[in-house]
Amino acid sequence: MDVTESEESEDPSQPSIKRARECLSSAIANGFSNSSPVLVDALPAMGKSRGVIEWAASTGNPLTVLTARHELYNQYTGWCDELNLISRILPSFYDDCPSANGTHGEKWEKRITQIYNQRDLLPGEIHDNAHELFDEELPCQKGHDCLYFTRRDFDHTKYDVLIGHYSHCYSPQNIEDRYVAIDEFPQGSFLSEYSAETVAESVGKYLNQKNELPFNYLKDIEENRRDPGKKRSGLKWFTEHNPEIERDSLNIIENTRGYHPEAPTMTYAILAAEDLDNRWEYTDFPDERVVINDPNDKSLTLLRQPPFSEATSVIALDGTPTIEKWKLMLGNDLEHSPVLSDDKKRAYVRKTLGIQIIQTTNAANHYSGKSAISVTPERDIVLFEGIESRENQKPALIVSQAAEENYREQEDLSDVVDEVEHYGNIKGSNKFSDARVGVISGSPHYGDNYIKKWSALAGKSVSRVERTKGMGQDFGTFGNQILHGMRENAVLQAAMRFGSHYSLLIAH
């Protein structure tokens, strides 16, 4: 789907803000009219979040917005109020359950959040089985239903716009017969990771209960799953007894130590795994779940593709998208709709918005990782001081957390920079919207394993080409797309977080 700006504008090489937003409005409208999911690729600060609310106001169609940041919820409700739309923020377990949010005291808050996090139980499973889990009733439901559930029980058709977290899509009533906008990439919202210890304990307990399976413990599966007869026998058992590979919360509620409700998923994933060339393992489930096995630490990662089949239409909003990662979430029929071509994006940033970008080096400066060994704190702090001296104001700084810690060992950062934020916290943030001088110090790189993991989720085997490093790192066609999204796209996202008109940005 191509809705890039036409050549009819007065200056085709420099799209105006008005023209860019007209193109954005068209992309949103065309996306919502499409039968397949559409990725609307619009630069940060172009107004895509407000754009979907304006679309809802102009069409009268029911909209659900899924996003990550709670501060964005209020921004969305504010736009709805401006445009006379009735909106509602969907309830959150941590915010709306009085036992989980601390209303009934810190002790209950710790008990219930520990169960929720460590045992991976759903809110309904916790409330329905409180006596088995805590030996008493939850205080939030003594004599009445918990507020979390009463706030979920409402007539969704009475609201023009529903606003919530990405995970709210798992409740069908939040998306059924509604148009859905996913605001920015849901990085970890549809992924679950299980350590080797959790996998070994859970699979072992599961096999002990399922004597018909031809395996006794995890290592037994790992050593014998390539035996055609045993593998066929194990897969046949799942087909006959648990064809949907459903979670099993009963045993964990009955306090079976070392058990996890996703034990059936873990067991099936290891049994049915396909070996990738780089030693990772990949299992594709019948219901579009995917599980991968990391050969380095034997952890499992489960991807649950969000269930949008009941939605009328789905669009994704992203200013710096990695298309292959979006396809993992929304399917291979995802259509990419860039609002501006690459040339017009550059012109829009430099000419229309007047953002001056000065690059200090051609090096990658990978400032991520636990040690951040590439960081040069003495030299970087001198740079920050020089910027302050030249511009007569302290710059705002975006950098990795590890690099910031290195800086603080050398200097009180408040002496040389204004505010600091980390790469992981900037997407969708307006913290630096008023900043006119900024520094992006270093680029993020989460290690080769990050690239291998996201590639494995697509069933791809990638490895770094020998002797490639820095900006020349090469992971092959697919892996390089993940690398580009991790590094270049993250730097662009950071650049667009600063004041959007006539600001100076130093990219170091």
C-alpha positions in Angstrom: 0.0 0.0 0.0 1.6 3.3 -1.1 0.2 6.6 0.0 3.5 8.6 -0.1 3.2 12.2 -0.8 2.3 13.1 -4.3 4.2 15.6 -6.4 1.4 18.1 -6.3 2.7 20.1 -3.4 4.2 23.5 -4.0 7.7 22.2 -3.3 7.9 18.5 -3.7 11.3 18.3 -2.2 10.2 19.9 1.1 6.8 18.7 2.3 5.1 21.3 4.6 3.7 20.2 8.0 0.2 20.7 6.7 0.9 18.5 3.6 2.6 15.8 5.7 -0.4 15.6 8.0 -2.8 15.4 5.1 -0.8 12.5 3.8 -0.9 10.9 7.3 -4.7 11.3 7.5 -5.0 9.6 4.1 -2.7 6.8 5.3 -4.8 6.2 8.4 -8.1 6.2 6.5 -6.7 3.9 3.8 -5.3 1.6 6.4 -8.5 1.3 8.3 -10.4 0.5 5.1 -8.0 -2.4 4.3 -8.8 -6.0 5.0 -5.3 -6.9 6.1 -3.3 -5.1 8.9 -1.5 -2.0 7.8 1.7 -0.5 9.2 1.5 3.3 9.0 5.1 4.5 8.8 5.1 8.2 9.9 7.9 10.0 11.6 7.7 10.7 15.3 6.1 14.1 16.1 4.1 14.0 12.8 0.9 13.6 14.8 -0.1 10.0 14.1 -1.5 9.4 17.6 -3.8 12.3 17.5 -4.5 11.4 13.8 -6.4 8.2 14.7 -8.6 10.1 17.2 -9.4 12.7 14.5 -10.2 9.8 12.2 -12.6 8.4 14.8 -14.3 11.8 15.1 -14.7 12.3 11.4 -16.0 8.8 10.7 -18.0 7.9 13.9 -16.4 4.5 13.9 -15.6 2.8 17.2 -11.9 2.8 17.9 -9.6 0.9 20.4 -6.2 2.3 20.9 -3.5 0.1 22.4 -0.3 1.7 23.7 2.4 1.2 26.3 2.6 4.4 28.4 0.1 5.3 31.0 0.8 9.0 30.5 -0.3 8.6 26.9 -3.7 7.4 28.2 -4.5 10.9 29.5 -3.2 12.5 26.3 -5.7 10.3 24.3 -8.6 11.1 26.6 -7.8 14.8 26.3 -8.0 14.6 22.5 -11.2 12.7 22.8 -12.7 15.5 25.0 -11.6 18.1 22.5 -13.4 16.3 19.7 -16.5 15.4 21.7 -15.8 11.7 21.7 -16.8 9.5 24.6 -13.7 7.6 25.8 -12.8 5.1 28.5 -9.5 3.8 29.8 -9.5 0.0 30.2 -8.8 -1.3 33.7 -5.4 -2.6 34.7 -4.8 -5.4 37.2 -2.1 -3.5 39.0 -4.0 -0.2 39.1 -7.6 -1.3 39.6 -7.4 -4.4 41.8 -7.4 -3.1 45.4 -5.4 -6.1 46.6 -2.7 -5.6 43.9 -2.5 -1.8 44.1 -1.8 -1.5 47.8 -5.3 -0.3 49.0 -5.4 -3.2 51.5 -1.9 -2.7 52.6 1.7 -3.5 51.5 1.5 -7.1 52.7 -1.4 -8.0 50.4 0.2 -6.1 47.5 3.4 -8.1 47.8 1.6 -11.4 48.2 -0.6 -11.0 45.2 2.0 -9.5 42.9 4.4 -12.3 43.8 1.8 -14.9 42.8 1.0 -13.0 39.6 4.6 -12.6 38.5 6.3 -15.8 39.7 3.5 -18.3 38.9 2.3 -16.6 35.8 -1.3 -16.9 36.8 -4.0 -14.7 35.2 -6.0 -12.2 37.4 -9.1 -14.4 37.1 -7.3 -17.5 38.2 -5.9 -15.7 41.2 -9.3 -14.4 42.3 -11.2 -17.6 41.7 -8.7 -19.7 43.6 -7.8 -17.3 46.4 -8.5 -19.9 49.2 -6.2 -22.4 47.5 -3.4 -19.9 47.0 -3.6 -17.8 50.2 -5.7 -19.9 52.5 -8.2 -17.0 52.7 -10.3 -14.7 50.6 -8.8 -11.7 49.0 -9.8 -8.5 50.8 -10.8 -6.9 47.5 -13.7 -9.4 47.0 -15.1 -9.7 50.5 -18.8 -9.2 50.2 -18.6 -7.9 46.6 -16.8 -8.4 43.3 -13.3 -7.0 42.9 -13.3 -3.5 41.4 -11.0 -4.7 38.6 -13.7 -7.1 37.3 -16.6 -4.7 37.8 -14.7 -2.1 35.8 -14.2 -4.6 33.0 -17.9 -5.3 32.9 -19.4 -2.5 30.9 -21.2 -1.9 27.6 -18.3 -1.3 25.2 -20.7 -0.1 22.4 -21.4 3.1 24.4 -17.8 4.3 24.0 -16.4 5.9 20.9 -12.8 5.2 21.9 -11.3 2.6 24.3 -7.8 3.2 25.5 -5.5 0.5 27.0 -2.3 -1.5 27.0 -1.3 -3.9 24.3 -2.3 -6.8 26.4 -5.9 -5.7 26.5 -6.3 -7.2 23.0 -6.5 -10.6 24.7 -10.0 -9.7 26.0 -12.2 -10.1 22.9 -14.8 -7.5 24.1 -12.1 -4.8 23.8 -11.6 -5.3 20.1 -14.7 -7.1 18.8 -16.3 -5.1 15.9 -14.0 -2.2 16.6 -11.2 -0.6 14.6 -7.8 -1.1 16.4 -4.8 1.2 16.4 -1.5 -0.1 17.9 0.6 2.9 18.9 4.3 2.0 18.5 5.9 -1.5 18.6 4.8 -3.7 21.5 8.4 -4.8 22.2 7.9 -7.4 24.9 4.1 -7.4 25.4 3.5 -10.5 23.5 6.7 -12.4 24.5 7.2 -14.6 27.6 10.6 -15.8 28.6 11.3 -18.8 30.8 14.6 -19.6 32.3 16.3 -23.0 32.0 15.5 -23.8 35.6 11.8 -23.0 35.2 11.7 -25.1 32.1 13.4 -28.1 33.6 11.2 -28.1 36.8 8.0 -27.6 34.9 8.6 -30.1 32.2 9.8 -32.7 34.7 6.6 -32.2 36.8 4.4 -32.4 33.7 6.0 -35.6 32.5 5.6 -37.2 35.9 1.9 -36.6 35.6 1.6 -37.8 32.0 2.9 -41.4 32.2 1.7 -42.1 28.7 4.3 -39.8 27.2 7.4 -41.8 26.2 9.7 -39.5 28.2 10.6 -39.2 31.9 12.3 -35.9 32.2 13.5 -32.9 30.2 16.9 -34.3 29.2 15.1 -37.5 28.1 13.1 -35.4 25.5 16.2 -33.5 24.4 18.2 -36.7 23.9 15.5 -38.7 22.2 13.2 -36.2 20.3 15.1 -36.9 17.1 14.2 -40.6 17.4 11.3 -40.7 14.8 9.3 -43.3 16.7 9.5 -41.6 20.1 8.8 -38.2 18.6 5.8 -39.5 16.7 4.5 -41.2 19.8 4.8 -38.0 21.8 3.2 -35.8 19.2 0.3 -38.3 18.9 -0.3 -38.1 22.6 -0.7 -34.3 22.4 -3.0 -34.7 19.4 -5.3 -37.0 21.4 -5.1 -35.5 24.9 -4.2 -31.8 24.5 -4.6 -30.8 20.8 -4.8 -27.1 21.5 -1.7 -27.2 23.8 -3.7 -25.4 26.5 -2.2 -24.0 29.7 -2.6 -25.9 32.9 -3.3 -23.7 35.9 -4.9 -26.5 38.0 -1.7 -28.0 39.2 0.0 -24.7 40.1 -3.1 -23.6 42.0 -2.9 -26.9 44.0 0.6 -25.8 45.0 2.6 -28.3 43.0 6.0 -26.9 43.6 8.2 -26.1 40.6 5.2 -26.3 38.2 4.2 -23.6 35.6 0.9 -23.3 33.8 2.7 -23.2 30.5 4.3 -26.6 31.2 2.4 -28.2 28.3 3.6 -25.5 25.9 7.2 -25.9 27.1 7.0 -29.7 26.7 5.5 -29.6 23.2 7.9 -26.9 22.1 11.0 -29.0 23.0 9.5 -32.2 21.5 8.4 -30.7 18.2 11.3 -28.3 17.7 13.0 -27.7 14.4 16.8 -27.3 14.5 18.1 -24.1 13.0 21.6 -23.9 11.5 22.9 -21.7 14.3 21.9 -24.2 17.0 18.7 -22.3 18.0 15.5 -24.3 18.0 12.1 -23.2 16.6 8.6 -24.6 17.1 5.6 -23.3 15.2 2.3 -24.1 17.0 -0.9 -24.7 15.1 -2.5 -21.6 16.6 0.3 -19.2 15.4 2.2 -19.3 18.7 6.0 -19.7 18.3 8.6 -20.9 20.8 12.3 -20.7 20.4 15.1 -22.3 22.5 18.3 -20.3 23.1 21.2 -22.8 22.9 23.4 -20.5 25.2 21.3 -20.6 28.3 18.6 -23.1 27.4 15.8 -20.5 28.0 12.6 -20.6 26.1 10.9 -17.6 24.5 7.2 -17.8 23.7 5.5 -15.5 21.2 1.8 -15.2 21.3 0.6 -13.4 18.1 -2.2 -11.1 19.3 -5.7 -12.3 18.4 -7.1 -9.6 16.2 -9.5 -11.7 14.1 -12.6 -10.2 15.8 -11.5 -6.6 15.1 -13.0 -4.8 12.1 -9.6 -3.5 11.0 -6.1 -3.1 12.4 -3.4 -0.5 11.8 0.0 -0.1 13.5 1.6 3.3 14.0 5.4 3.5 14.1 7.8 6.3 13.3 10.8 4.0 13.0 9.5 0.5 12.2 11.3 -2.7 11.8 8.9 -4.3 9.3 10.0 -7.9 9.9 9.3 -7.6 13.7 5.9 -6.2 13.0 5.1 -9.1 10.7 5.9 -11.4 13.6 3.1 -9.7 15.6 0.5 -9.1 12.9 1.2 -11.7 10.3 2.9 -11.9 6.9 0.0 -10.2 5.2 0.9 -7.0 6.9 1.1 -4.1 4.4 3.6 -1.3 4.8 2.3 2.2 4.2 5.0 4.9 4.3 3.6 8.4 4.6 6.7 10.0 3.2 9.5 8.6 1.0 13.0 8.4 2.5 14.1 11.5 0.6 11.1 13.5 1.9 11.6 12.2 5.4 15.1 13.7 5.4 13.8 17.0 3.9 11.0 17.1 6.4 13.4 16.8 9.4 16.0 19.2 8.1 14.1 21.8 6.2 10.5 21.7 7.4 11.2 21.1 11.0 14.6 22.9 10.9 16.3 20.3 13.0 20.1 20.6 12.6 22.0 17.4 13.1 25.7 17.4 13.6 27.4 14.0 13.6 30.7 13.8 15.5 31.9 10.4 14.3 31.4 7.7 11.7 31.9 5.1 14.4 29.0 3.0 15.7 29.9 3.8 19.4 27.9 0.9 20.8 27.3 2.2 24.3 25.1 -0.6 25.5 25.7 -3.8 27.5 26.5 -4.4 31.1 30.0 -3.1 30.8 29.6 -0.5 28.1 33.3 -1.0 27.3 33.1 1.3 24.3 32.2 4.4 26.4 34.8 7.1 26.6 33.5 9.2 29.6 36.4 11.7 29.8 36.1 12.6 26.1 32.3 12.6 26.0 32.1 14.9 29.1 34.4 17.4 27.4 32.1 17.3 24.4 29.1 18.1 26.6 31.0 21.0 28.2 31.9 22.3 24.8 28.2 22.2 23.7 27.1 24.1 26.8 29.8 26.7 26.2 28.9 27.2 22.5 25.1 27.2 22.9 24.9 28.9 26.3 22.7 26.2 27.7 23.2 22.7 28.9 22.1 20.0 26.4 19.6 17.3 27.1 21.1 13.8 26.9 19.9 10.5 25.6 22.2 7.6 26.3 22.3 4.0 27.5 21.9 3.4 31.2 25.3 1.7 31.3 27.0 4.7 29.7 25.3 7.1 32.1 26.6 5.1 35.0 30.1 5.4 33.5 29.7 9.2 33.2 28.5 9.6 36.7 31.7 7.9 38.0 33.7 10.7 36.4 31.5 13.7 36.8 28.3 15.1 38.4 26.3 15.0 35.2 24.0 17.8 36.3 27.0 20.1 35.9 27.2 19.5 32.2 23.8 18.3 30.9 20.2 19.3 31.7 18.2 16.1 31.8 19.1 12.5 31.0 16.9 9.7 29.5 17.7 6.2 28.3 17.1 4.7 25.0 14.6 2.2 26.4 12.4 4.9 27.8 12.0 7.4 25.0 9.6 5.8 22.5 6.4 7.8 22.7 7.8 10.1 25.3 7.5 13.9 25.2 10.0 14.5 27.9 12.3 16.5 25.7 9.7 18.2 23.6 10.8 21.7 24.7 14.6 21.0 24.5 16.4 23.0 21.8 19.8 21.5 22.3 20.4 17.8 22.7 23.0 15.1 22.5 22.6 11.4 21.6 25.6 9.7 23.0 26.4 6.3 21.5 24.1 3.9 19.8 22.2 0.9 21.3 23.4 -2.6 20.6 22.0 -5.4 22.7 24.4 -8.0 21.5 24.4 -10.6 18.8 22.0 -12.8 20.7 19.3 -10.1 20.4 19.5 -10.3 16.6 19.6 -14.1 16.7 16.5 -14.2 19.0 14.3 -12.0 16.8 15.4 -13.8 13.7 14.8 -17.2 15.3 11.2 -16.1 16.1 10.8 -15.9 12.3 12.3 -19.3 11.8 15.5 -17.8 10.5 19.1 -18.8 11.4 21.5 -15.9 11.4 25.0 -15.3 12.6 27.4 -12.5 12.3 29.7 -12.7 9.3 33.2 -13.4 10.5 35.5 -10.3 11.1 32.6 -7.8 10.7 32.3 -5.2 13.4 31.2 -1.7 14.2 29.1 -0.1 11.5 30.2 -2.9 9.2 28.5 -5.7 11.2 26.8 -8.1 8.8 24.2 -10.7 9.8 22.8 -11.4 6.3 19.7 -10.0 4.7 17.2 -10.8 7.5 19.5 -10.3 10.4 20.6 -6.9 9.1 17.0 -5.7 9.2 16.9 -6.5 12.9 20.3 -4.8 13.4 19.1 -1.7 11.6 16.0 -1.5 13.7 18.0 -2.0 16.9 20.6 0.7 16.1 19.8 3.2 13.3 16.0 3.3 14.0 16.6 3.7 17.7 18.9 6.7 17.1 16.4 8.3 14.7 13.7 7.7 17.3 15.9 9.5 19.9 16.6 12.4 17.5 12.9 13.0 17.1 12.3 13.2 20.8 13.8 16.6 21.0 12.1 19.9 20.3 10.5 19.5 16.9 11.2 23.0 15.5 14.6 24.5 15.0 16.6 22.5 17.4 20.3 21.5 17.4 21.1 17.8 17.8 24.6 16.4 18.3 24.8 12.7 17.3 27.9 11.2 18.9 
